[in-house]
Amino acid sequence: MIAMRARTTVLHYPRLDTVLMVEDAIKNAHDYPTRTELWKSLPKKVMYQTFKTVIDYLIDSRKIILTKDEKLMWVFADSPKARKLVEESVSA
């Protein structure tokens, strides 16, 4: 069973371009960054609370995982090869 995060009051919801910027930063990282390392490396400044909301969304949607040593890892299969494999697979 998947544990859901406690919902807190959000002062500012992220825009789509912010979510995409964070996704790209995680995908294109040479090493798995921690949350703070990733936040500091973003090309545009983002409020940390907004950044945390994006990270929580990406974890809940199973696009990233948080490793035991608190590093962010992109796990979503979005390559054309993986997409083709899913499209050609037999449904159970």
N, CA, C and O atoms as a MOPAC input file, in Angstrom:
PM7 MOZYME 1SCF
protein

 N      0.83900 1    -1.16700 1     0.00000 1
 C      0.00000 1     0.00000 1     0.00000 1
 C      0.89200 1     1.24100 1     0.00000 1
 O      1.90800 1     1.27900 1     0.69400 1
 N      0.51900 1     2.23200 1    -0.76300 1
 C      1.31100 1     3.45000 1    -0.88500 1
 C      0.86700 1     4.45200 1     0.16800 1
 O     -0.32200 1     4.73700 1     0.30900 1
 N      1.83700 1     4.98300 1     0.90600 1
 C      1.52500 1     5.97100 1     1.92900 1
 C      1.38000 1     7.34600 1     1.27100 1
 O      2.26000 1     7.78000 1     0.52800 1
 N      0.29300 1     8.00900 1     1.54300 1
 C      0.07400 1     9.34700 1     1.00100 1
 C      0.66300 1    10.36800 1     1.97100 1
 O      0.64900 1    10.16700 1     3.18600 1
 N      1.16900 1    11.44200 1     1.43100 1
 C      1.74900 1    12.49800 1     2.24900 1
 C      0.64700 1    13.32600 1     2.90100 1
 O     -0.44600 1    13.47900 1     2.35600 1
 N      0.95700 1    13.84800 1     4.06300 1
 C      0.01400 1    14.73700 1     4.73800 1
 C     -0.10100 1    16.02400 1     3.92600 1
 O      0.91000 1    16.61600 1     3.54700 1
 N     -1.29600 1    16.44300 1     3.66800 1
 C     -1.52200 1    17.65800 1     2.88800 1
 C     -1.44200 1    18.86700 1     3.81700 1
 O     -2.06200 1    18.90300 1     4.88000 1
 N     -0.67300 1    19.83900 1     3.38900 1
 C     -0.55200 1    21.07000 1     4.15300 1
 C     -1.13300 1    22.21000 1     3.33900 1
 O     -1.37800 1    22.06000 1     2.14200 1
 N     -1.35000 1    23.32700 1     3.96800 1
 C     -1.86300 1    24.49000 1     3.26800 1
 C     -0.78200 1    25.01400 1     2.34200 1
 O      0.33900 1    25.28600 1     2.77300 1
 N     -1.11900 1    25.15300 1     1.08000 1
 C     -0.16000 1    25.61300 1     0.08600 1
 C     -0.44400 1    27.07200 1    -0.21300 1
 O     -1.56400 1    27.43600 1    -0.57100 1
 N      0.58400 1    27.91100 1    -0.06400 1
 C      0.41700 1    29.33400 1    -0.32100 1
 C      0.48600 1    29.65600 1    -1.81000 1
 O     -0.13200 1    30.61300 1    -2.27600 1
 N      1.23300 1    28.85900 1    -2.54100 1
 C      1.43100 1    29.14500 1    -3.95400 1
 C      1.57200 1    27.83300 1    -4.70800 1
 O      2.51400 1    27.07500 1    -4.47900 1
 N      0.62900 1    27.56800 1    -5.60900 1
 C      0.71400 1    26.36100 1    -6.41700 1
 C      1.63900 1    26.59100 1    -7.60300 1
 O      1.68100 1    27.69400 1    -8.14900 1
 N      2.37800 1    25.56700 1    -8.00600 1
 C      3.32300 1    25.73500 1    -9.11800 1
 C      2.61500 1    25.84700 1   -10.45800 1
 O      1.55100 1    25.26700 1   -10.67100 1
 N      3.23000 1    26.60800 1   -11.35600 1
 C      2.75100 1    26.68300 1   -12.73300 1
 C      3.34100 1    25.50900 1   -13.50000 1
 O      4.30100 1    24.87500 1   -13.06200 1
 N      2.74600 1    25.23700 1   -14.65200 1
 C      3.20100 1    24.10700 1   -15.46100 1
 C      4.66100 1    24.26100 1   -15.86800 1
 O      5.40600 1    23.28100 1   -15.85600 1
 N      5.08800 1    25.47500 1   -16.22800 1
 C      6.48200 1    25.65000 1   -16.64200 1
 C      7.45400 1    25.37300 1   -15.49500 1
 O      8.58700 1    24.95100 1   -15.72900 1
 N      7.01500 1    25.60700 1   -14.26400 1
 C      7.86000 1    25.29900 1   -13.10200 1
 C      7.98600 1    23.78700 1   -12.93000 1
 O      9.07800 1    23.27500 1   -12.68000 1
 N      6.87400 1    23.07900 1   -13.06600 1
 C      6.90200 1    21.61500 1   -12.94600 1
 C      7.80500 1    21.02100 1   -14.02700 1
 O      8.61700 1    20.13900 1   -13.74900 1
 N      7.66000 1    21.50700 1   -15.25400 1
 C      8.48300 1    21.00300 1   -16.35100 1
 C      9.96200 1    21.33200 1   -16.15300 1
 O     10.82600 1    20.52600 1   -16.49700 1
 N     10.25800 1    22.50900 1   -15.60200 1
 C     11.64500 1    22.88900 1   -15.33600 1
 C     12.27200 1    21.93200 1   -14.31500 1
 O     13.41400 1    21.50300 1   -14.48400 1
 N     11.52600 1    21.60000 1   -13.25900 1
 C     12.04200 1    20.68300 1   -12.23400 1
 C     12.20900 1    19.28200 1   -12.82100 1
 O     13.21400 1    18.61900 1   -12.56300 1
 N     11.23400 1    18.82700 1   -13.60700 1
 C     11.35200 1    17.51600 1   -14.26300 1
 C     12.61200 1    17.45000 1   -15.12400 1
 O     13.38300 1    16.49400 1   -15.03700 1
 N     12.81300 1    18.46700 1   -15.95000 1
 C     13.99300 1    18.48300 1   -16.83200 1
 C     15.28800 1    18.49500 1   -16.03300 1
 O     16.26000 1    17.83800 1   -16.40700 1
 N     15.30100 1    19.24000 1   -14.93400 1
 C     16.51000 1    19.29700 1   -14.11400 1
 C     16.84500 1    17.93200 1   -13.51900 1
 O     18.01500 1    17.55800 1   -13.43200 1
 N     15.81800 1    17.18900 1   -13.10900 1
 C     16.05500 1    15.85300 1   -12.54700 1
 C     16.50100 1    14.88600 1   -13.64400 1
 O     17.44900 1    14.12200 1   -13.45900 1
 N     15.80500 1    14.92400 1   -14.79400 1
 C     16.13800 1    14.02400 1   -15.90600 1
 C     17.55900 1    14.24800 1   -16.40900 1
 O     18.26900 1    13.29000 1   -16.71400 1
 N     17.97500 1    15.50600 1   -16.49700 1
 C     19.25600 1    15.83700 1   -17.10600 1
 C     20.41400 1    15.92000 1   -16.11500 1
 O     21.53600 1    16.23600 1   -16.51100 1
 N     20.16700 1    15.64500 1   -14.84800 1
 C     21.22700 1    15.69900 1   -13.84300 1
 C     22.22700 1    14.56600 1   -14.08700 1
 O     21.83400 1    13.43600 1   -14.37600 1
 N     23.51400 1    14.87600 1   -13.96800 1
 C     24.55600 1    13.86400 1   -14.16800 1
 C     24.63800 1    12.91200 1   -12.98600 1
 O     24.97300 1    11.73800 1   -13.14100 1
 N     24.33100 1    13.42800 1   -11.80600 1
 C     24.33000 1    12.62900 1   -10.59000 1
 C     22.96600 1    12.81900 1    -9.93900 1
 O     22.28400 1    13.80300 1   -10.22700 1
 N     22.55600 1    11.91300 1    -9.07800 1
 C     21.27300 1    12.05500 1    -8.40700 1
 C     21.39300 1    13.14000 1    -7.33800 1
 O     22.13700 1    12.97100 1    -6.37200 1
 N     20.66800 1    14.25500 1    -7.49900 1
 C     20.79500 1    15.36300 1    -6.53700 1
 C     19.88500 1    15.16800 1    -5.32600 1
 O     18.88400 1    14.45400 1    -5.39300 1
 N     20.24800 1    15.81100 1    -4.22600 1
 C     19.33900 1    15.90400 1    -3.09900 1
 C     18.34700 1    17.01500 1    -3.42000 1
 O     18.52100 1    17.75100 1    -4.39200 1
 N     17.31500 1    17.13100 1    -2.60400 1
 C     16.32500 1    18.18700 1    -2.85500 1
 C     16.96000 1    19.56500 1    -2.83300 1
 O     16.69100 1    20.38500 1    -3.71000 1
 N     17.80000 1    19.82800 1    -1.84300 1
 C     18.42800 1    21.15000 1    -1.71800 1
 C     19.37300 1    21.42000 1    -2.88300 1
 O     19.38300 1    22.52500 1    -3.42500 1
 N     20.16400 1    20.42800 1    -3.27200 1
 C     21.07600 1    20.60200 1    -4.41500 1
 C     20.29800 1    20.92000 1    -5.69100 1
 O     20.68300 1    21.79700 1    -6.46300 1
 N     19.20300 1    20.19900 1    -5.90000 1
 C     18.39100 1    20.43900 1    -7.08500 1
 C     17.77400 1    21.83100 1    -7.05200 1
 O     17.80300 1    22.55100 1    -8.05000 1
 N     17.22200 1    22.20700 1    -5.91600 1
 C     16.57700 1    23.52200 1    -5.76600 1
 C     17.56400 1    24.64800 1    -6.06800 1
 O     17.21900 1    25.61100 1    -6.75300 1
 N     18.77500 1    24.53000 1    -5.56400 1
 C     19.79900 1    25.56500 1    -5.78800 1
 C     20.30300 1    25.58300 1    -7.23100 1
 O     20.80700 1    26.60700 1    -7.69200 1
 N     20.17300 1    24.46700 1    -7.94700 1
 C     20.69800 1    24.39800 1    -9.30600 1
 C     19.68800 1    24.79800 1   -10.37900 1
 O     20.03700 1    24.85300 1   -11.55800 1
 N     18.46100 1    25.07200 1    -9.99600 1
 C     17.43400 1    25.42100 1   -10.98700 1
 C     17.78100 1    26.72300 1   -11.69900 1
 O     18.32500 1    27.64000 1   -11.08300 1
 N     17.46700 1    26.81200 1   -13.00600 1
 C     17.80300 1    28.01100 1   -13.77100 1
 C     17.00100 1    29.25200 1   -13.35000 1
 O     17.47500 1    30.37800 1   -13.50300 1
 N     15.79200 1    29.04500 1   -12.82400 1
 C     14.98300 1    30.15500 1   -12.32200 1
 C     14.73300 1    29.94000 1   -10.84200 1
 O     14.63800 1    28.80000 1   -10.38800 1
 N     14.62700 1    31.01400 1   -10.09300 1
 C     14.35300 1    30.90800 1    -8.66100 1
 C     12.91500 1    30.48300 1    -8.42900 1
 O     11.99500 1    30.96300 1    -9.09200 1
 N     12.73100 1    29.57200 1    -7.47400 1
 C     11.41600 1    29.05300 1    -7.11800 1
 C     11.32100 1    29.07600 1    -5.60400 1
 O     12.27800 1    28.72600 1    -4.91300 1
 N     10.16500 1    29.48900 1    -5.08200 1
 C      9.97000 1    29.43100 1    -3.63100 1
 C     10.13700 1    27.97500 1    -3.18800 1
 O      9.69200 1    27.05900 1    -3.88000 1
 N     10.78100 1    27.76200 1    -2.03000 1
 C     11.05200 1    26.39900 1    -1.60200 1
 C      9.76100 1    25.62700 1    -1.34700 1
 O      9.69600 1    24.43100 1    -1.63100 1
 N      8.73000 1    26.29100 1    -0.81500 1
 C      7.45500 1    25.60800 1    -0.57800 1
 C      6.84200 1    25.13900 1    -1.90200 1
 O      6.29300 1    24.04000 1    -1.98000 1
 N      6.93800 1    25.96300 1    -2.92600 1
 C      6.43300 1    25.58600 1    -4.24500 1
 C      7.24600 1    24.42800 1    -4.80000 1
 O      6.69100 1    23.49000 1    -5.37300 1
 N      8.55100 1    24.49300 1    -4.63300 1
 C      9.44400 1    23.42300 1    -5.07000 1
 C      9.07500 1    22.10000 1    -4.38600 1
 O      9.01100 1    21.05800 1    -5.03900 1
 N      8.83600 1    22.14700 1    -3.08300 1
 C      8.45800 1    20.94200 1    -2.35100 1
 C      7.13400 1    20.37200 1    -2.86100 1
 O      6.96000 1    19.15400 1    -2.91500 1
 N      6.20200 1    21.25000 1    -3.23200 1
 C      4.92800 1    20.80300 1    -3.79200 1
 C      5.15900 1    20.06000 1    -5.09800 1
 O      4.52800 1    19.03200 1    -5.34300 1
 N      6.05600 1    20.56500 1    -5.94000 1
 C      6.38400 1    19.90100 1    -7.20500 1
 C      7.01500 1    18.53400 1    -6.92600 1
 O      6.64200 1    17.54100 1    -7.55100 1
 N      7.95700 1    18.48100 1    -6.00400 1
 C      8.62000 1    17.21100 1    -5.67000 1
 C      7.60400 1    16.20200 1    -5.14100 1
 O      7.63200 1    15.03400 1    -5.53000 1
 N      6.70400 1    16.64200 1    -4.25700 1
 C      5.67200 1    15.74100 1    -3.73800 1
 C      4.78300 1    15.21500 1    -4.86500 1
 O      4.43300 1    14.03500 1    -4.89000 1
 N      4.42200 1    16.09800 1    -5.79600 1
 C      3.61200 1    15.67700 1    -6.94300 1
 C      4.35500 1    14.62500 1    -7.77900 1
 O      3.76900 1    13.61300 1    -8.16400 1
 N      5.63500 1    14.86000 1    -8.05600 1
 C      6.40800 1    13.92500 1    -8.88500 1
 C      6.57800 1    12.57600 1    -8.19400 1
 O      6.57800 1    11.53700 1    -8.85500 1
 N      6.72200 1    12.58500 1    -6.88200 1
 C      6.81700 1    11.32400 1    -6.12400 1
 C      5.46400 1    10.60700 1    -6.14500 1
 O      5.40400 1     9.40200 1    -6.39000 1
 N      4.38000 1    11.34500 1    -5.88800 1
 C      3.04000 1    10.73600 1    -5.87100 1
 C      2.64100 1    10.19300 1    -7.24100 1
 O      1.91200 1     9.20500 1    -7.32600 1
 N      3.11300 1    10.83200 1    -8.31500 1
 C      2.77000 1    10.37500 1    -9.65700 1
 C      3.76200 1     9.33200 1   -10.17700 1
 O      3.68200 1     8.90300 1   -11.32800 1
 N      4.68300 1     8.93700 1    -9.32500 1
 C      5.66800 1     7.88700 1    -9.61300 1
 C      6.59700 1     8.22400 1   -10.77400 1
 O      7.00700 1     7.34500 1   -11.53200 1
 N      6.92100 1     9.49600 1   -10.90400 1
 C      7.90100 1     9.90200 1   -11.90800 1
 C      9.30300 1     9.91900 1   -11.30800 1
 O     10.28900 1     9.70000 1   -12.01200 1
 N      9.38600 1    10.18000 1   -10.01000 1
 C     10.67400 1    10.14900 1    -9.32100 1
 C     10.52400 1     9.34300 1    -8.04300 1
 O      9.41900 1     9.12900 1    -7.54500 1
 N     11.66400 1     8.90200 1    -7.52600 1
 C     11.68500 1     8.26900 1    -6.21200 1
 C     12.74400 1     8.95000 1    -5.37300 1
 O     13.66300 1     9.58200 1    -5.89400 1
 N     12.60500 1     8.81500 1    -4.08100 1
 C     13.57500 1     9.33500 1    -3.12900 1
 C     14.34800 1     8.13700 1    -2.60400 1
 O     13.76700 1     7.24700 1    -1.98300 1
 N     15.66500 1     8.10400 1    -2.84800 1
 C     16.47700 1     6.96000 1    -2.44200 1
 C     16.71400 1     6.98000 1    -0.93700 1
 O     16.35000 1     7.93900 1    -0.25700 1
 N     17.32000 1     5.92900 1    -0.42800 1
 C     17.59600 1     5.84600 1     1.00900 1
 C     18.49000 1     6.97600 1     1.50100 1
 O     18.37100 1     7.41700 1     2.64500 1
 N     19.39100 1     7.44700 1     0.62900 1
 C     20.28000 1     8.53800 1     1.02900 1
 C     19.73300 1     9.90900 1     0.61200 1
 O     20.49100 1    10.85900 1     0.41900 1
 N     18.38000 1     9.99500 1     0.47500 1
 C     17.67500 1    11.26500 1     0.22300 1
 C     18.00500 1    11.91000 1    -1.12100 1
 O     17.96400 1    13.13500 1    -1.24200 1
 N     18.32800 1    11.11200 1    -2.12400 1
 C     18.60700 1    11.64200 1    -3.46400 1
 C     17.40100 1    11.39000 1    -4.35500 1
 O     16.67000 1    10.41600 1    -4.16900 1
 N     17.20000 1    12.27500 1    -5.32000 1
 C     16.07100 1    12.17400 1    -6.23800 1
 C     16.49200 1    11.41800 1    -7.49800 1
 O     17.53400 1    11.71300 1    -8.08400 1
 N     15.68100 1    10.44500 1    -7.91300 1
 C     16.00300 1     9.64600 1    -9.08700 1
 C     14.79000 1     9.61200 1   -10.01400 1
 O     13.68000 1     9.29200 1    -9.58700 1
 N     15.01200 1     9.94600 1   -11.28800 1
 C     13.95500 1     9.89200 1   -12.30100 1
 C     13.72400 1     8.44200 1   -12.68200 1
 O     14.66200 1     7.76200 1   -13.10000 1
 N     12.48700 1     7.94500 1   -12.54900 1
 C     12.19500 1     6.54700 1   -12.85600 1
 C     11.07400 1     6.39000 1   -13.87600 1
 O     10.75700 1     5.26800 1   -14.27100 1
 N     10.48100 1     7.47000 1   -14.30100 1
 C      9.36800 1     7.40500 1   -15.24700 1
 C      9.88500 1     7.00800 1   -16.62200 1
 O     10.83000 1     7.61100 1   -17.13000 1
 N      9.26500 1     5.98800 1   -17.23000 1
 C      9.69100 1     5.50500 1   -18.53900 1
 C      9.06200 1     6.38200 1   -19.61800 1
 O      7.91700 1     6.16600 1   -20.01500 1
 N      9.81900 1     7.37100 1   -20.08700 1
 C      9.26200 1     8.29100 1   -21.07400 1
 C     10.07200 1     8.31800 1   -22.36600 1
 O      9.92300 1     9.23000 1   -23.18000 1
 N     10.91900 1     7.32900 1   -22.54700 1
 C     11.69600 1     7.30000 1   -23.77900 1
 C     10.83000 1     6.74300 1   -24.91100 1
 O      9.90300 1     5.97800 1   -24.64700 1
 N     11.10700 1     7.10700 1   -26.15400 1
 C     10.32700 1     6.56700 1   -27.27800 1
 C     10.36400 1     5.04800 1   -27.33800 1
 O      9.37300 1     4.41400 1   -27.70200 1
 N     11.49600 1     4.46500 1   -26.98600 1
 C     11.64100 1     3.01000 1   -26.99600 1
 C     10.71000 1     2.37100 1   -25.95600 1
 O     10.04800 1     1.37200 1   -26.23800 1
 N     10.66700 1     2.95500 1   -24.75700 1
 C      9.79500 1     2.42600 1   -23.70500 1
 C      8.32800 1     2.63100 1   -24.06700 1
 O      7.49900 1     1.75700 1   -23.81300 1
 N      8.00700 1     3.76700 1   -24.65400 1
 C      6.63200 1     4.05100 1   -25.06500 1
 C      6.16000 1     3.03100 1   -26.10800 1
 O      5.02900 1     2.54900 1   -26.03900 1
 N      7.02500 1     2.70700 1   -27.06800 1
 C      6.69400 1     1.73400 1   -28.10800 1
 C      6.47800 1     0.35100 1   -27.49000 1
 O      5.56500 1    -0.37500 1   -27.88300 1
 N      7.32600 1    -0.00800 1   -26.51800 1
 C      7.20200 1    -1.29600 1   -25.85100 1
 C      5.85500 1    -1.40500 1   -25.13900 1
 O      5.21000 1    -2.45200 1   -25.19800 1
 N      5.42400 1    -0.33900 1   -24.46700 1
 C      4.14600 1    -0.34300 1   -23.77200 1
 C      2.98800 1    -0.44300 1   -24.76100 1
 O      2.03000 1    -1.17800 1   -24.52500 1
 N      3.07300 1     0.29200 1   -25.86300 1
 C      2.01200 1     0.26800 1   -26.85800 1
 C      1.85400 1    -1.10600 1   -27.50700 1
 O      0.74100 1    -1.51000 1   -27.84300 1
 N      2.95700 1    -1.81800 1   -27.68100 1
 C      2.92900 1    -3.12400 1   -28.34200 1
 C      2.71000 1    -4.28600 1   -27.36900 1
 O      2.57300 1    -5.43100 1   -27.79900 1
 N      2.67800 1    -4.00600 1   -26.08300 1
 C      2.53400 1    -5.08300 1   -25.10700 1
 C      1.09500 1    -5.61200 1   -25.09000 1
 O      0.15700 1    -4.93000 1   -25.50300 1
 N      0.95600 1    -6.81500 1   -24.61300 1
 C     -0.34500 1    -7.44900 1   -24.53500 1
 C     -0.95200 1    -7.10800 1   -23.18200 1
 O     -0.29200 1    -7.26100 1   -22.15400 1
 N     -2.19200 1    -6.65000 1   -23.16800 1
 C     -2.83200 1    -6.32100 1   -21.89200 1
 C     -3.21400 1    -7.59200 1   -21.15500 1
 O     -3.59100 1    -8.59200 1   -21.76600 1
 N     -3.11100 1    -7.54100 1   -19.83800 1
 C     -3.38700 1    -8.71600 1   -19.00600 1
 C     -4.83900 1    -8.82800 1   -18.67800 1
 O     -5.24600 1    -9.76000 1   -17.98500 1

